[in-house]
Amino acid sequence: MPAMIVNVAAYHFVSIDAPQALADTLRERATQGQLRGTVLVSGEGINLFLAGTRSDIDGFLDALRDDPRFADLQVKISHSRSQPFARLKVKVKPEIISFRRDDAMPLQGERAPAVDPPTLARWLRQGRDDAGRRVVMLDTRNRQEIEYGTFAGALTLPIRTFTDLPQALQPHREGLADATVVSFCTGGIRCEKAALWMRADGMDNVLQLDGGILGYFEQVGGFGYDGRCFVFDDRVALDPQLSPLVDDAA
């Protein structure tokens, strides 16, 4: 049986003075390791989705973490029977996830307060947070992703892109005032920016799910989650055991 492909997803907000130079370095390293996927670089950090052999992935991550800016990079790991990416793409962008909100820039201050997966699972199990407030899960992903699965009872918005979120959320804000709102997304980057913006815009009852859905699956499994988590590659979606939909269908 052929060795499984290792898939990694990671993002890290940190000031990058020379994004193009970093992108060129990462492209060279990924090419040398025969990795495929997407690497986005901007002045605010990096966002990457890569797949390859275990040794090549480890080599790439070890070299990246040797840079002090990325020493504490957190990575979500899953496996697939085949390579889910057709090629390697490395791009420099204005943002590593486009939101276009000046009050959602993690480098301008502290990151939004977060709840870790085990704590969230406990809150969902007991039906309230530790202060006795009801918990509302806020899905910051788009309609296509939500069709594959989301947290049970989550507030989902009819958005096509992440930049649509502020307007779509507006009618719900008053009804969320008495709740602890936990924003979530696939790997954490969108819910982090969304939580920063909401808190800057007066919603001080918002937390982000640390590590997103993939981090939740990795740490606690699928408790409280219905369905799968959509991913933007040939795996299509992952179940709570991080198994790709395409592997199950094979």
C-alpha positions in Angstrom: 0.0 0.0 0.0 1.5 3.4 -1.0 2.4 5.8 1.8 -0.2 8.4 2.8 0.1 12.0 1.7 0.5 14.4 4.6 -1.6 17.6 4.3 -0.9 20.6 6.4 -2.8 23.9 6.9 -1.3 26.8 8.8 -1.4 30.6 9.1 0.6 33.0 11.2 0.1 36.7 11.6 3.5 38.5 11.9 5.0 41.6 10.2 6.7 40.7 7.0 8.9 43.5 5.7 9.8 41.9 2.4 6.8 39.6 1.3 8.2 38.9 -2.2 11.6 37.8 -0.9 9.9 35.5 1.6 7.6 34.1 -1.1 10.6 33.4 -3.4 12.3 31.5 -0.6 9.2 29.4 0.3 8.6 28.7 -3.4 12.2 27.3 -3.7 11.9 25.2 -0.6 8.5 23.8 -1.5 9.7 23.0 -5.1 12.8 21.2 -3.8 10.5 19.1 -1.6 8.1 18.4 -4.4 5.3 19.9 -2.4 2.0 21.0 -3.9 -0.6 23.4 -2.7 -0.9 27.1 -2.0 1.2 29.6 -0.1 0.0 33.1 0.4 2.4 35.8 1.8 1.6 39.4 2.7 2.8 42.1 5.0 0.6 40.6 7.7 2.0 37.1 7.6 1.6 33.7 5.8 -1.2 31.3 5.0 -0.4 27.9 3.6 -2.0 24.6 2.5 0.6 22.1 1.4 0.7 18.3 0.7 3.6 15.9 0.2 5.5 13.1 1.9 6.1 13.2 5.6 9.8 13.8 5.3 9.4 16.6 2.7 6.6 18.3 4.8 8.7 18.0 8.0 11.7 19.5 6.2 9.7 22.5 4.9 8.2 23.2 8.3 11.5 22.8 10.2 13.1 25.3 7.9 10.2 27.7 8.3 10.3 27.5 12.1 14.0 28.2 12.0 13.0 31.7 11.2 12.2 33.4 14.5 9.1 35.0 13.1 7.5 31.5 12.6 9.0 29.6 15.6 5.6 29.0 17.2 3.7 28.3 13.9 0.7 26.0 14.7 -0.1 23.4 12.0 -3.2 21.3 11.4 -2.3 17.9 9.9 -4.4 15.4 8.0 -3.8 12.5 5.6 -5.0 11.4 2.2 -4.4 8.5 -0.1 -3.5 10.8 -3.1 -2.1 14.3 -3.7 -5.0 16.7 -3.4 -3.3 19.6 -5.2 -2.6 19.8 -8.9 0.4 22.1 -8.6 2.3 24.6 -6.3 1.1 28.2 -6.2 3.0 30.8 -4.2 1.5 34.4 -4.3 2.0 37.7 -2.6 -1.3 39.3 -1.6 -2.4 42.5 0.2 -3.9 40.2 3.0 -3.4 36.5 3.6 -7.2 36.4 3.8 -9.1 39.2 2.2 -11.5 41.1 4.5 -10.7 44.7 3.7 -11.4 46.0 7.2 -8.8 48.2 9.0 -10.2 47.2 12.4 -9.6 43.5 11.7 -5.8 43.7 11.5 -4.1 41.3 14.0 -0.8 43.2 13.9 -2.3 46.4 15.2 -2.8 44.9 18.7 -3.5 41.7 20.6 -5.3 38.8 18.9 -8.9 38.3 19.6 -9.7 36.3 22.8 -10.0 32.6 21.9 -11.6 29.5 23.3 -9.8 26.2 22.9 -11.5 23.1 21.5 -11.7 21.1 24.7 -13.3 24.0 26.5 -15.7 24.7 23.7 -16.8 21.0 23.7 -17.5 21.2 27.4 -19.6 24.3 26.9 -21.6 22.7 24.1 -22.1 19.6 26.3 -23.3 21.6 29.3 -25.3 24.1 27.2 -23.7 27.2 28.5 -20.3 28.8 29.1 -18.6 28.9 32.5 -20.3 32.2 33.3 -23.7 30.6 32.6 -24.3 32.5 29.3 -25.8 30.7 26.3 -23.3 29.9 23.5 -23.9 30.8 19.9 -21.6 29.4 17.3 -21.2 31.9 14.4 -20.1 30.3 11.1 -17.9 32.8 9.2 -17.6 30.6 6.1 -19.6 30.8 2.8 -22.7 29.0 1.7 -20.8 26.4 -0.4 -18.8 25.3 2.7 -21.8 25.3 5.1 -23.6 22.8 2.8 -21.1 20.1 3.8 -21.5 20.6 7.6 -21.4 23.0 10.5 -21.9 23.1 14.3 -25.4 22.0 15.3 -27.6 25.1 15.7 -24.9 27.5 14.4 -25.8 30.9 13.1 -25.0 30.6 9.4 -25.0 33.6 7.0 -25.9 33.6 3.3 -22.6 35.0 2.2 -20.6 34.2 -1.0 -17.3 35.7 0.2 -15.8 36.6 3.5 -16.0 40.3 2.8 -19.8 39.9 2.8 -19.9 39.0 6.5 -20.3 42.4 8.2 -23.4 43.3 6.2 -24.9 39.8 6.6 -24.4 39.8 10.3 -26.0 43.2 10.9 -29.6 41.9 11.4 -28.5 39.4 14.0 -26.4 41.6 16.3 -29.1 42.7 18.7 -30.2 39.1 19.2 -26.7 38.1 20.1 -26.2 40.6 22.9 -26.9 38.2 25.7 -24.8 35.3 24.4 -21.2 34.3 24.2 -20.5 34.3 20.5 -17.9 31.9 19.2 -16.8 32.6 15.6 -15.4 29.7 13.7 -14.1 28.8 10.2 -12.0 26.0 8.6 -8.6 26.6 10.1 -9.0 29.8 12.2 -7.9 32.6 10.0 -11.3 34.0 9.1 -12.8 33.6 12.5 -9.8 35.4 14.0 -10.3 38.4 11.7 -14.0 38.3 12.1 -13.7 38.3 15.9 -11.3 41.2 15.9 -13.6 43.2 13.7 -16.7 42.4 15.8 -15.0 43.3 19.0 -13.7 46.6 17.5 -17.2 47.3 16.4 -18.7 47.0 19.8 -19.4 43.3 20.2 -17.3 42.5 23.3 -19.0 39.1 23.8 -17.2 37.4 20.9 -14.5 34.8 21.0 -12.7 32.9 18.2 -12.4 29.1 18.1 -8.7 28.5 18.3 -7.6 26.4 15.3 -11.0 26.5 13.7 -12.9 23.4 12.8 -9.8 21.4 11.8 -8.3 22.1 15.2 -11.5 21.1 16.9 -11.7 17.8 14.9 -8.0 17.1 15.7 -8.4 17.7 19.5 -11.9 16.5 20.4 -13.5 14.9 17.3 -16.9 15.8 16.1 -19.0 16.4 19.3 -21.6 19.0 18.5 -20.7 19.1 14.8 -23.0 17.9 12.0 -21.4 16.6 8.8 -18.0 17.3 7.3 -15.7 20.3 6.9 -15.3 21.5 3.3 -11.7 22.1 2.1 -10.7 23.9 -1.1 -8.9 21.0 -2.8 -9.5 17.6 -4.3 -10.2 16.0 -0.9 -13.5 18.0 -1.0 -14.4 17.7 2.7 -13.0 16.0 5.9 -15.0 14.1 8.5 -14.3 14.5 12.2 -11.6 11.8 12.0 -10.0 14.1 9.3 -10.6 11.5 6.6 -11.2 12.9 3.1 -14.6 12.5 1.4 -12.9 11.3 -1.8 -11.2 8.4 0.1 -14.4 7.3 1.6 -16.0 7.2 -1.9 -13.2 5.3 -3.5 
